[in-house]
């Protein structure tokens, strides 16, 4: 394959891209494809209908989050192969939508059989990935427990639990002032996240309910572990076994102090964290995913 168009849910306005994880995800995949000799182009939700035709023989990959392209537009496109990678919002796609694609990839091993049954065609698991990595020994922790994210209009349970326990909590995101919490910043540039993660004792993470229920491990877990830092997460659906050693599960009923002590113990094992980070870099990077993707897009 020589060229792959990537269609994402974000708008084309560059001023809005900082707040769209889809953009960073797609750009990471583009870099992975580039390393494998495949050119790519980003198409956006508001202007893909006006995009110039791709090179002959090109394929299309829809990174399916909150946006699905119109069926009429998809049917008109003369791509050699049309594929969908379901990375979030697993209950949104309909059977008719899924059946319009030649290839289906699912960011959940658990949910892949359901998507195959719903679509009436084969589907392949393809987990989320990361473009971050840390080489060498982990940096000493110089901060507390970090959470990066907006409130979504509510006090997110894992943040609320650590705050109520009086533990050292650091926040980056919007809306926290309304809940009586003071973030250090309302946002952070994606390229600055690895350095910020590496200073933290651990990083908190949570999942949308549907992703949790259907086994979709979000890419923040991969991002944090790639930086040689423990992740404390509400759940870890479908977590690859080779990463489990640096993951602290913190369900609603868990004691934040116990989870913090687990993270401290992991922070005291730099060789373990380095081993997990190396595994992420080798097996769960966007280069690794691009390689799997291209193999799945190859003609039968």
Protein Blocks (a to p, Z undefined) as FASTA:
>chain_A
ZZdcdddfbdfblklmmmmmklmmmmmmmmmmmmnopacddddfklmmmgccddehiacd
dddfkbccdfklmmmpccfbdcdddfbhkllpcfklmmmpmbdcdfbfklmmmmmmmnop
acdddddddfbdcedjddddfbdcddeddekopacfklmmmmmnopacddedehklmnop
acfbfbdcfklmmmmmmmpmbdcddddfklmmnopacfklmmmmmnopacddfbaghiaf
klmmmpccddfkbcfklmmmmmmmmmmmmmlmmmmmmmmmmmmcfklmmmmmmmmmpcZZ
